[in-house]
Amino acid sequence: MSDFFMKYFPNIWSLREDILLSIYETIYMVAVTSLFSVLFGILFGVTLVVVDKGGILENRLIYSVVEKIINLFRSIPFIILIAVVVPLTRLIVGTSIGMHAAIVPLVIGIVPFYARQIQNALIEVDPGIIEAAQSMGSGPIEIIFRVYLKEGLAGIIRASSVTVINLIGLTTMAGAIGSGGLGSLAINKGYNRFQTDITLVATILILILVFACQFIGDYFTKKATH
């Protein structure tokens, strides 16, 4: 067995600490970015639904502004967005390089995508339930929390798992600013140094993270489905 690993994976053992560190960096970036993305993504997603035409707080001006901001940031390729937001990144974390600096463009890049996913999930809520809540005297805040977010929970969980999977992909590009992570390991210490076994193992670890997120998302989606 040891001969097999020495033959086909000669660099894995010597770089085991780098591999463990890369796993930690990827999970850290995904976890922290997901936390901020849930906060802002749900806020913008709910706003788009309630101020849309026929919504419980219809306001075409606010809808138009929020929609244009989301469309603008969704249209910018992530690798360019990293460079565009460098001044903001320096302002928030004091540097434009490293794992913590990568979280700023990751949040800005993923929130518009997640907000659209949340909007699509909440649009599927039965309008009859909303009308019933209004007829019973429920206010906008009550309808948002007790109807939209409760009835749309399965869709929200499904959107969240899709977003986290996309986020794992974005962390690989964040390696361009020295964020570390499995994507950076695969490129900088695998591809650039012709250490194919490192690239292969990093790719397998990324796939394991993606499959784990998909499995957890599917499990909780089924639990939340009526």
N, C-alpha and C positions, 0 to 999 in steps of 0.2 A: 504493500500500500504506500509506504513512504517513498519507494522508488517511483511509483506512478506519479505522486505529487511533485517529486523533484524533477521529473521529466517534463510534465505538462504544466505545472504551476510553480516554476522555480522562484518566482519573486513574491509569492503570496506570504510565505512565512516571514521573510525579512521585512515586509511592509505591513505586518499584521496590526501594528499600533496605528499606522496611517489609515488603514481600512476601518478600524474601530472608531477613530476620530471622525472620519468622513461620514460614517453612519450617524454618529451623534450630531454632526453639523447639519446633515440633511433633515433629520427628524426635528431638530431645534428650529431651523428656518421654517419648516412646514407648520409646526405647532404654533409658533408665535404669529406667523403671517395669517394662519387660519383664525386665530383668536380675533385679530383686528378685522379680518375680512368678514367674519360672521357679524360683528357689530355694525360695520359700515354697509356691508352688502345687504343685510336685512333692512336697515334703515332706508337705503335708497330704493330697494325693491318694493317695500311697502309703500313708500312715497309715490312711486310710479303708478301703483295700482289704485290708491285711494284718490289721487288728484286727476286720474285719467277721466276721459269723457264718460259720464254715467257713474263715476266713483262716488264714494260717500263724502268726499271733500273735493269735489271737482274744481280744478283750477288749471286752466290750459297754459297759463304763463309759467307756473312752477313746473308743470309736466314737460313743457318744451325746453326749459333751461336744464333740468336734471337729465332729460333724455339726450340732449346735445352734448353735455359733459361726458356722459357714459359712452356715447358713440365716439367722441373724440379720443378718449383714452383707450378704447377698445381697438381703434384703428391704427394706433402706433405700435409697430413691432417692438417686442419686449427688449431686444438687445439695444435698440435705439432709445427706448424709454429709460434704460439704465443711465445712459449718458445725459439725456435731457434733464433728469431730475437730480443730477449731481449737486447743484447748489442747495436744493432742499434737503438732500441727504446729509450734506455737511452741516446744515443748520440744525437738524434734528439730533444726529448722533455724533457730530464732531469730526467725522471722517467719511470719505467716499469709498474706502476699501475695507474689505473684510466681511465676516459673517453678519455682524449687526448692521452694517451699511447696506447689505443686500436686502434686508427686510423692508426698507422703505420702498424701493421700486417694485418689490414683490407685492406689497400691499396695494400700491397704486395700479399695478398691472392686473391683479386678480379681482379686485373689488368690482369693477364694471362688469366683468364676466359673471361674477356671482350674483350681482344685483339683477341682471337679466334673467338668470336662472330662477331666482326667487320670484321675480315678476311672473314668469311663466307658470310657476308652481301655484301662486296665489290666484291667478286668473281662472284656474280650474275649479276653485271653490264654488259650490252651487249657489247661484244668485238668490235662489229661493230661501236659503238659510239666512243670508244677509238681510233680505226683506223682512223675514220673520223677526230677526233681532231688532230691526228698526221699528217694526210695528209694536214691539214690546217695550219700546222706549230706551233701548240701549244707545249710548252715545258712541262717537267715533272711536275713542280709545278702547271701550269695551268690545266693540266689533272687531277692532284690529287684533286684540289679544285673545278674545274668546271665540271668535269665528275664523278670521283669516289664518292666524298662526296655529290655532288648534286644528281646524279642519284641513289646513294645508300642510300639516306636519309631515306626512309621508312624502309629499313632493319636495318639501324643504330638505329632508334628510337625503333624498335621492340627488337633489341639486348640490348638496354639500359634499357628497362622496365624489361626484363628477368634478367638482371644483378642486378638491384636495388632490385628485389624480392629475389634473392639469397643473396644479401648483408644484407637484413633484417634478414635472417636466421643466417648469420655469426655473427651479433651483439649479438645474444642470447648466442653464445659460448664465446664471448669476456667478458662475465660476470665472466669468470674464473680468470681474472686479475682485478676484481673490477671495470669494466667499467660502471656498472649500466645498465640502460635500462630495457625494459619490460621482456626480457628473464631472466635477473638476478633477477628481482622482482618475476617472476613466480617460480623460483627455490629456491632462498634464503628466501623469505618471504612467499611463498606459499607452495611449496612442503616440504621444510625442517622443517617448523613450523606446518605442517598439517592444513594450512589455505586454504582449497580447493577453497573457493570463490575468493581468490586473484589469484590463479593459473588460474582459469576459466576466470576471467575478463582480466588478462594480455594476455591470449591466444586469447580472442576475439578481444582485441585491436590490437594485432599483425596481426590477419587476416584482420581487417579493413584496416590497412596500406597496406597489400599485395593487397587486392582487389582494393584499391584506386590507387595504382601504376599501376596495370593491366588495369584499366579503362582508366587512363590518357594515358598510352602507346598505347592502342588500338585506342583511339580517335585521337591522333596525327599521328599514323601510317596510318589511313584511310585518314587523311587530306593530308599527304605527298605522298600517292599512286596516280600515274598518272591515 
